[in-house]
Amino acid sequence: MVSLSEDAGAGAAAARLRALLLIMLAFLCFACLDTTAKYLGQWLPAMQIVWVRFLTHFILTLVIFRPWRDMALCLPRNKKLQVARACCLVGSTLFNFLAVRHLQLAQTVSIFFIGPFIVTALAGPMLGEWAGPQRWAAVVVGFLGALIIIQPVPGAFEPAMLLSVGAATSNALYVILTRQMAGRETAQSMIVMPAILASFAIAPLGIAQWETVPSAFLWGLLISTGFFGGLGHWLLIKAHELAPATLLAPFVYSEILWITALGFVIFGDVPPRSTVLGGAIIILSGLFILYRERRTRTPPSIEPRA
């Protein structure tokens, strides 16, 4: 006869497996978002793509959360921090969408994953969470991995890589502000407000740069950006409801696998050796930081950039 404790253990194991599947699917959605943005960039301005991405995400947010049922849960308590956080999310998305126009997807996502190192560096002065010498060593090694990818030497350096650095930095600030607001703002407001603020803030630029979408197929891809972003966020939330962050955190790097495969299939991109080597160094350094954080406190989250 199976005991209650055995049933509970089996249920917890099943929940963790579902969580791993959900987080892998979440980062597949984010990889599809980047791939779609790169494809659309051949015909449409980046600002137009960014605006439609947030506008469709905003509409999905309204459908899912129906904020009119309890407006108090969706209203911000600290308006300045909510606006700053939304601006960081917009900056991360815009920088990334501009970068994928000029770089391979594997390059942009590898550089983006320097974000945890930036979070570790800024968490001290901004949150009072000071890193120890071992984590700082991992930050330095991760930075060296980024330099291997960027290759800041004449003839090898691609200026567009600075856009990916801008995306990673914006996302790191977004993560830090999210931590700062956690427990002070409702989860609903932290999901709904960025979508609302981004949609309305970008609207003038998105409309001003609007170009006719050439085909129904491209219209479908344009609208899908909000779907991929919104679904990815939802899957990420559901995964964290089923399993602890310490278990899920390393799986954010699965996006590198997804996006490298999509870059090869859609664009025929084969990552250069420098991207493979630098990306491997960044992943190993990031996993070490996660290991150190797992022994002390909640690991530094790597929020999706879009």
C-alpha positions as CSV (number, residue, x, y, z in Angstrom):
1,M,0.0,0.0,0.0
2,V,1.4,3.4,-1.0
3,S,1.8,5.8,1.9
4,L,0.7,9.4,1.9
5,S,4.3,10.6,2.0
6,E,5.1,8.5,-1.1
7,D,2.1,10.0,-2.9
8,A,3.2,13.5,-1.9
9,G,6.8,12.8,-3.1
10,A,5.6,11.5,-6.5
11,G,3.3,14.5,-6.9
12,A,6.1,16.9,-6.1
13,A,8.4,15.1,-8.6
14,A,5.7,15.3,-11.3
15,A,5.2,19.0,-10.6
16,R,8.9,19.6,-11.0
17,L,9.0,17.8,-14.3
18,R,6.0,19.9,-15.5
19,A,7.9,23.0,-14.4
20,L,11.0,22.1,-16.3
21,L,8.9,21.5,-19.5
22,L,7.1,24.8,-19.0
23,I,10.3,26.8,-18.6
24,M,11.8,25.2,-21.7
25,L,8.7,26.1,-23.6
26,A,8.8,29.6,-22.2
27,F,12.3,30.2,-23.6
28,L,11.3,28.6,-26.8
29,C,8.7,31.3,-27.0
30,F,11.3,34.0,-26.4
31,A,13.6,32.4,-29.0
32,C,10.7,32.5,-31.5
33,L,10.1,36.2,-30.6
34,D,13.7,37.1,-31.4
35,T,13.6,35.1,-34.6
36,T,10.4,36.7,-35.7
37,A,11.7,40.2,-35.0
38,K,14.8,39.5,-37.0
39,Y,12.7,38.2,-40.0
40,L,10.3,41.2,-39.8
41,G,13.3,43.6,-39.6
42,Q,13.9,43.0,-43.3
43,W,10.7,44.9,-44.1
44,L,9.6,46.9,-41.2
45,P,11.1,49.5,-38.8
46,A,12.2,48.3,-35.4
47,M,10.0,50.8,-33.5
48,Q,6.9,49.6,-35.4
49,I,7.7,46.0,-34.4
50,V,8.3,46.9,-30.8
51,W,5.1,48.9,-30.6
52,V,2.9,46.1,-32.0
53,R,4.7,43.6,-29.8
54,F,3.7,45.5,-26.7
55,L,0.3,46.5,-28.0
56,T,-0.7,42.9,-28.7
57,H,0.8,41.9,-25.3
58,F,-1.3,44.6,-23.7
59,I,-4.5,43.2,-25.3
60,L,-3.6,39.6,-24.2
61,T,-3.0,41.0,-20.7
62,L,-6.5,42.5,-20.6
63,V,-8.0,39.2,-21.8
64,I,-6.2,37.1,-19.3
65,F,-6.2,39.3,-16.1
66,R,-9.4,41.3,-16.8
67,P,-8.2,44.1,-14.5
68,W,-11.6,45.8,-14.4
69,R,-12.7,43.0,-12.0
70,D,-10.4,44.4,-9.2
71,M,-8.7,47.6,-10.3
72,A,-6.9,47.9,-6.9
73,L,-4.7,44.9,-7.7
74,C,-3.5,46.4,-11.0
75,L,-2.9,49.9,-9.9
76,P,0.7,50.9,-9.0
77,R,1.7,51.9,-5.6
78,N,5.0,53.5,-6.6
79,K,4.4,55.2,-10.0
80,K,8.0,56.3,-10.5
81,L,9.4,52.8,-10.1
82,Q,6.7,51.3,-12.3
83,V,7.5,53.8,-15.0
84,A,11.3,53.2,-14.7
85,R,10.8,49.5,-14.8
86,A,8.6,49.7,-17.9
87,C,11.2,52.0,-19.6
88,C,13.9,49.4,-18.9
89,L,11.7,46.7,-20.5
90,V,11.1,48.8,-23.5
91,G,14.9,49.6,-23.8
92,S,15.8,46.0,-23.5
93,T,13.3,45.0,-26.2
94,L,14.2,47.9,-28.6
95,F,18.0,47.4,-28.3
96,N,17.6,43.7,-28.9
97,F,15.3,44.1,-31.9
98,L,17.8,46.5,-33.4
99,A,20.7,44.2,-32.7
100,V,19.1,41.1,-34.4
101,R,18.9,43.1,-37.6
102,H,22.7,43.0,-37.9
103,L,23.9,40.0,-35.8
104,Q,23.3,36.3,-35.7
105,L,20.7,35.3,-33.2
106,A,23.3,33.2,-31.3
107,Q,25.5,36.2,-30.9
108,T,22.7,38.5,-29.5
109,V,21.4,35.9,-27.0
110,S,25.0,35.0,-25.9
111,I,25.8,38.6,-25.2
112,F,22.4,39.1,-23.5
113,F,23.3,36.4,-20.9
114,I,25.9,38.7,-19.4
115,G,22.8,40.1,-17.6
116,P,23.3,38.1,-14.4
117,F,26.8,39.4,-14.1
118,I,25.5,43.0,-14.4
119,V,22.8,42.2,-11.8
120,T,25.5,40.8,-9.5
121,A,27.6,44.0,-9.9
122,L,24.7,46.4,-9.5
123,A,22.9,44.6,-6.7
124,G,25.4,45.8,-4.1
125,P,25.0,49.6,-4.6
126,M,21.3,49.4,-5.5
127,L,20.0,46.7,-3.3
128,G,22.6,46.3,-0.6
129,E,23.3,42.7,-1.8
130,W,27.1,42.7,-2.0
131,A,28.8,39.8,-3.9
132,G,31.7,37.9,-2.3
133,P,35.1,37.3,-4.0
134,Q,34.1,34.0,-5.6
135,R,31.1,35.5,-7.3
136,W,33.1,38.5,-8.4
137,A,35.6,36.1,-9.9
138,A,32.7,34.5,-11.8
139,V,31.6,38.0,-13.0
140,V,35.1,38.7,-14.3
141,V,35.2,35.4,-16.1
142,G,31.8,36.0,-17.6
143,F,32.9,39.4,-18.8
144,L,35.9,37.8,-20.5
145,G,33.5,35.4,-22.2
146,A,31.6,38.4,-23.5
147,L,34.8,40.0,-24.8
148,I,35.6,36.8,-26.7
149,I,32.2,37.1,-28.5
150,I,32.4,40.9,-29.0
151,Q,36.1,40.9,-30.1
152,P,36.7,44.6,-29.5
153,V,39.6,44.8,-32.0
154,P,39.8,46.5,-35.4
155,G,38.4,44.3,-38.2
156,A,36.5,41.9,-35.9
157,F,34.4,44.2,-33.8
158,E,30.7,44.7,-34.8
159,P,29.3,48.0,-33.5
160,A,25.8,46.4,-33.4
161,M,27.1,44.2,-30.5
162,L,26.9,47.3,-28.3
163,L,23.1,47.2,-28.9
164,S,23.1,43.7,-27.3
165,V,25.1,45.0,-24.4
166,G,22.5,47.8,-24.1
167,A,19.7,45.2,-24.1
168,A,21.5,43.2,-21.4
169,T,22.1,46.3,-19.3
170,S,18.5,47.4,-19.6
171,N,17.3,44.0,-18.6
172,A,19.6,43.9,-15.6
173,L,18.1,47.2,-14.4
174,Y,14.6,45.7,-15.0
175,V,15.5,42.7,-12.8
176,I,16.9,44.9,-10.0
177,L,13.8,47.1,-10.1
178,T,11.6,44.0,-10.0
179,R,13.5,42.8,-6.9
180,Q,13.2,46.2,-5.3
181,M,9.4,46.3,-5.9
182,A,8.7,42.7,-5.0
183,G,6.4,42.6,-1.9
184,R,5.5,46.2,-2.3
185,E,3.6,46.0,-5.6
186,T,1.1,43.3,-6.5
187,A,2.0,40.7,-9.1
188,Q,-0.9,41.8,-11.3
189,S,0.4,45.4,-11.4
190,M,3.9,44.3,-12.2
191,I,2.6,42.4,-15.2
192,V,-0.1,44.7,-16.4
193,M,1.5,48.1,-15.9
194,P,4.6,47.6,-18.2
195,A,2.3,46.4,-21.0
196,I,0.1,49.5,-20.6
197,L,2.9,52.0,-20.2
198,A,5.0,50.6,-23.0
199,S,2.0,50.5,-25.4
200,F,1.1,54.1,-24.9
201,A,4.6,55.5,-24.6
202,I,5.8,53.9,-27.8
203,A,2.6,54.7,-29.8
204,P,3.7,58.1,-31.2
205,L,7.0,56.7,-32.5
206,G,5.5,53.5,-33.7
207,I,2.8,55.4,-35.6
208,A,5.3,58.0,-36.9
209,Q,7.5,55.2,-38.3
210,W,4.7,53.1,-39.5
211,E,5.2,51.4,-42.9
212,T,2.6,49.3,-44.8
213,V,2.9,45.7,-43.9
214,P,3.4,44.0,-47.3
215,S,1.4,40.8,-46.8
216,A,-1.1,38.9,-44.6
217,F,1.8,36.5,-43.7
218,L,3.9,39.4,-42.3
219,W,0.8,40.7,-40.5
220,G,0.5,37.3,-38.8
221,L,4.1,37.4,-37.8
222,L,3.9,40.9,-36.5
223,I,0.9,40.1,-34.3
224,S,2.6,36.9,-33.1
225,T,5.3,38.9,-31.4
226,G,2.9,39.8,-28.7
227,F,1.7,36.3,-28.5
228,F,5.2,34.8,-28.1
229,G,6.1,37.4,-25.5
230,G,2.9,37.1,-23.5
231,L,2.8,33.3,-23.6
232,G,6.4,33.1,-22.7
233,H,5.8,35.3,-19.6
234,W,2.8,33.2,-18.6
235,L,4.7,29.9,-19.0
236,L,7.5,31.4,-16.9
237,I,5.1,32.3,-14.1
238,K,3.4,28.9,-14.1
239,A,6.8,27.1,-14.0
240,H,7.8,29.1,-10.9
241,E,4.5,28.2,-9.3
242,L,5.4,24.5,-9.6
243,A,9.1,24.5,-8.7
244,P,11.7,26.6,-6.8
245,A,13.8,29.1,-8.7
246,T,16.9,27.3,-7.7
247,L,15.8,24.3,-9.8
248,L,14.6,26.4,-12.8
249,A,17.3,29.0,-13.0
250,P,19.9,27.0,-15.0
251,F,17.4,26.2,-17.7
252,V,17.2,29.8,-18.9
253,Y,20.3,28.9,-20.9
254,S,18.2,26.6,-23.0
255,E,17.3,29.7,-25.0
256,I,20.8,29.6,-26.5
257,L,20.0,26.1,-27.9
258,W,16.6,27.1,-29.2
259,I,17.8,30.3,-30.9
260,T,20.9,28.7,-32.4
261,A,18.7,26.0,-34.0
262,L,16.2,28.6,-35.3
263,G,19.0,30.8,-36.6
264,F,20.4,27.9,-38.6
265,V,17.0,26.7,-39.9
266,I,15.5,30.1,-40.8
267,F,18.6,32.1,-41.8
268,G,21.3,29.5,-42.3
269,D,23.5,31.0,-39.6
270,V,26.3,29.0,-38.2
271,P,27.7,30.6,-35.1
272,P,31.4,31.5,-35.3
273,R,33.9,29.8,-32.9
274,S,34.2,32.9,-30.9
275,T,30.5,32.9,-30.1
276,V,30.5,29.2,-29.2
277,L,33.6,29.6,-26.9
278,G,32.4,32.9,-25.3
279,G,28.9,31.6,-24.9
280,A,30.2,28.4,-23.1
281,I,32.3,30.6,-20.8
282,I,29.3,32.8,-20.0
283,I,27.1,29.8,-19.3
284,L,29.6,28.1,-17.0
285,S,30.2,31.4,-15.1
286,G,26.5,32.0,-14.8
287,L,25.9,28.5,-13.5
288,F,28.6,29.1,-10.9
289,I,26.9,32.2,-9.7
290,L,23.6,30.3,-9.5
291,Y,25.4,27.6,-7.5
292,R,26.8,30.1,-5.0
293,E,23.4,31.8,-4.7
294,R,21.6,28.5,-4.2
295,R,23.8,27.9,-1.1
296,T,22.9,31.3,0.3
297,R,19.7,32.8,-1.0
298,T,17.3,33.0,-4.0
299,P,19.4,32.9,-7.3
300,P,19.6,36.1,-9.4
301,S,16.7,35.8,-11.8
302,I,17.3,36.2,-15.6
303,E,14.1,37.9,-16.7
304,P,13.1,37.6,-20.3
305,R,14.0,40.6,-22.3
306,A,10.8,41.1,-24.2
